[in-house]
Amino acid sequence: MKGLILVLGMLVFAVLGSGSAAAQSCSIDVFGLDVEGNEISVTVHNTGETEQNVSYTFIVDDDELANGSIVLGADDEKEVANSFSFSVGTFDIEFTAKAGCGATDHEEITHTVLQDYSCSFPAGVTGENYCSYATQSYQVCQGGSWVTLAQNSGSYCNSCGVQVCGDGVCNCFEDAGSCWQDCKAACTPGFVDQFQCSGSTLQQAYKNADCSTSYVSTTSCPLGCQSGACIGASSSGSCVAITSLDFVDHLVAGNAATVTATIENTKQATVTTVSQLTIDTFLKGTSSLTLLPFEKKQVTFTITPAAGGHTGKVALTSSCGTDSQQFNFLVTPSLDPVLFQDPVLPLEPFSTSVTILPPSMDIPLYQAKAIGIEIVSAVAQDFSVQVSGLPAEFLSYDDLVPVETSRTTFVFVTPTAAGTYEAQVTVTAGEEGLTFTETIPIFVATASLSPAALAIPWYEILLVAGLTVIICAVVIGYHVYYRKRHQRHLLPR
């Protein structure tokens, strides 16, 4: 009997062990959701034991911004990024990822923009600084452009050179030989000649800056899609072609631009074509045309892109073949002068006020974020700024700010140690003696394992419960049987 109980107990532990292994083999982790200028980035980690096709979605203020998919090997991780034109205000940003095995994870942050960006590539506000690892320079945003403060010098290395191989940044004294994972050459973003089908839609591979690959829907196949090609496409050559592509390669943000493609039917049969325009993997327009034999027609798309560098593509498909052309263009921020000015009216009396944002911060390790201080002053005076609750090496700000009527200043926070902090920002008006204080919770996060990796499926819990009931029933039955048998031995014969 004891042997039977031992065998059943070993079976229970075996089931628990296999369940734990099964849970570990299917899990993903999303971490490091962050905003840098107009770019949202996040890292997806496959913490399972098998390769997974992971689909993902970016959401801004409850509206879907973009979606896509990446392939991650076991214990592999990749950064996913997407652009969004932020204006002044507060934005709720969410990223959700789901693996093919069913595991999911997501992360949310709140991003506050206190003033429009004055510098571009990358986007930044006046007074903000950053480390350009590509040019080995330490730069600050001044007068609408980035100005180099230090380059290839001790000052640059002191400001930017955190010598930690594996932190994702090619720091001072690191190169591809000593730290390949940080200093490997980045990829040039753009479409590559790799295709796959998603239903009746043809998807083309897009190489991201971190050398990861995403598949983007580019062509709708009228007869369906199979084996990475539209059904009915001629293997000996397409019957349709894009013979020319006209576009503006440099324009100012806020202005509309047109992209015009000339398409031709090269066969002796009437054909219906579908043209699609994508900008940075986002579908911007679709047009359908019917072409007579050897006929040429033009299709025009109108776009109003945000500031930044962009990659566009016009894809042409038909029942007898496909064609596509890719192009690049640059959009610079608007610098138009004010043409008209309202007459100056007497100002109504107002009181001094100070607004300190954001209410909370989530900062990746070694990355800079800014606390904005918006000051409106009833009289011309100096304001003192003091920040407590954070190590001094985290902080960079002006402690005395002269204000005529209004001004915005920033406290730049660059954490070098993970943890939870409370920054107390105190602003004092020198002439009026007014004091304004705001406490801002700050969380400096590091990557953590997904709780999904530790979960035990419900069916395994039921199985263990069933085995427990069986063990109890066997033990009780054995005792009942033994007792009756003992009683028969005690009866007189």
Stockholm file with secondary structure:
# STOCKHOLM 1.0

chainA/1-493         MKGLILVLGMLVFAVLGSGSAAAQSCSIDVFGLDVEGNEISVTVHNTGETEQNVSYTFIVDDDELANGSIVLGADDEKEVANSFSFSVGTFDIEFTAKAGCGATDHEEITHTVLQDYSCSFPAGVTGENYCSYATQSYQVCQGGSWVTLAQNSGSYCNSCGVQVCGDGVCNCFEDAGSCWQDCKAACTPGFVDQFQCSGSTLQQAYKNADCSTSYVSTTSCPLGCQSGACIGASSSGSCVAITSLDFVDHLVAGNAATVTATIENTKQATVTTVSQLTIDTFLKGTSSLTLLPFEKKQVTFTITPAAGGHTGKVALTSSCGTDSQQFNFLVTPSLDPVLFQDPVLPLEPFSTSVTILPPSMDIPLYQAKAIGIEIVSAVAQDFSVQVSGLPAEFLSYDDLVPVETSRTTFVFVTPTAAGTYEAQVTVTAGEEGLTFTETIPIFVATASLSPAALAIPWYEILLVAGLTVIICAVVIGYHVYYRKRHQRHLLPR
#=GR chainA/1-493 SS CHHHHHHHHHHHHHHHHHHHHHHHTSCEEEEEEEEETTEEEEEEEECSSSCEEEEEEEEETTEEEEEEEEEECTTCEEEEEEECCCCSEEEEEEEEEEETTSCEEEEEEEEEECSCCCBTTTTBCTTCEEEETTTTEEEEEETTEEEEEEESSHHHHHHHCCCCTTSSSCCTTCCTTTCHHHHSCCCCCEEEEEEEEETTEEEEEEECTTSCEEEEEEEECTTCEETTEETTCCTTCCSEEEEEEECCSEEETTCCEEEEEEEEECSSSCEEEEEEEEETTEEEEEEEEEECTTCEEEEEEEECCCSEEEEEEEEEEETTEEEEEEEEEEEECCCCCCCCCCCCCCCCCCCCEEEEECSCEEEETTCCEEEEEEEECSSCEEEEEEEESSCGGGEECCSEEEESSEEEEEEEECCSSCEEEEEEEEEEETTTCCEEEEEEEEEEECCCCCGGGGCCCHHHHHHHHHHHHHHHHHHHHHHHHHHHHHHHHHSCC
#=GC SS_cons         CHHHHHHHHHHHHHHHHHHHHHHHTSCEEEEEEEEETTEEEEEEEECSSSCEEEEEEEEETTEEEEEEEEEECTTCEEEEEEECCCCSEEEEEEEEEEETTSCEEEEEEEEEECSCCCBTTTTBCTTCEEEETTTTEEEEEETTEEEEEEESSHHHHHHHCCCCTTSSSCCTTCCTTTCHHHHSCCCCCEEEEEEEEETTEEEEEEECTTSCEEEEEEEECTTCEETTEETTCCTTCCSEEEEEEECCSEEETTCCEEEEEEEEECSSSCEEEEEEEEETTEEEEEEEEEECTTCEEEEEEEECCCSEEEEEEEEEEETTEEEEEEEEEEEECCCCCCCCCCCCCCCCCCCCEEEEECSCEEEETTCCEEEEEEEECSSCEEEEEEEESSCGGGEECCSEEEESSEEEEEEEECCSSCEEEEEEEEEEETTTCCEEEEEEEEEEECCCCCGGGGCCCHHHHHHHHHHHHHHHHHHHHHHHHHHHHHHHHHSCC
//
